[in-house]
Amino acid sequence: MCAEIRKVLEYDSSNNSLKLAAVSALEVLAERFPSNSSTFVACLESIIRRCNTSQNSAVTSSCLRTSAALIKVLGPKALSKLDQIMTVIKSAADLERKANDVSPASNAPHLVSVLVTLEAVVDKLGGFLTKDLKNIMELLVLHPEFVSGIDAKVESRAHGLRKLLAEKIPVRLC
């Protein structure tokens, strides 16, 4: 089933509802049938690629959430994709920061997706984030949308992520 869903993701169609359905199906598969199988590593690669190429914020948000679900299932097996995942998170956060200048409240669901993905990365791969700590801290401290109080859910998630960083990142890495 995962192979068929990956085909849908890799096929460059303009049908965003089909892409959303495929991405959501992968998220459900990861949550319902957790396995650290190499199949999920291939799925994560497809999701990251789709996230990088999508111009639709709903597809990007869904890809971010599915990435988080796959990272939670794969744990250290997702390490090979860490650099790509961090690039996607940074790009998504930067795009939302620009869009936030226009309409801050409407970007809350996308920002939560960014935080959910980052939370999974910190939780499962925290010991491997040495070179990314600066970018993570800049994102959580310097991005006003995470501390401004514009959206309580975003601010609460960001606060929880800051606490998780303190718990999961060994002091020797800082």
Protein Blocks (a to p, Z undefined) as FASTA:
>chain_A
ZZmmmmmmmpccfblklmmmmmmmmmmmmmmmgcfbfklmmmmmmmmmmmmmpcbfklmm
mmmmmmmmmmmmnmmmlmmmmmmmmmmmmmmmmmmmmmmmmmmmlmmmmmmmmmmmmmmm
mmmmmmmmmmmmmmmmmmmmmmmklmnomamklmmmmmmmmmmmmmmmcfklZZ
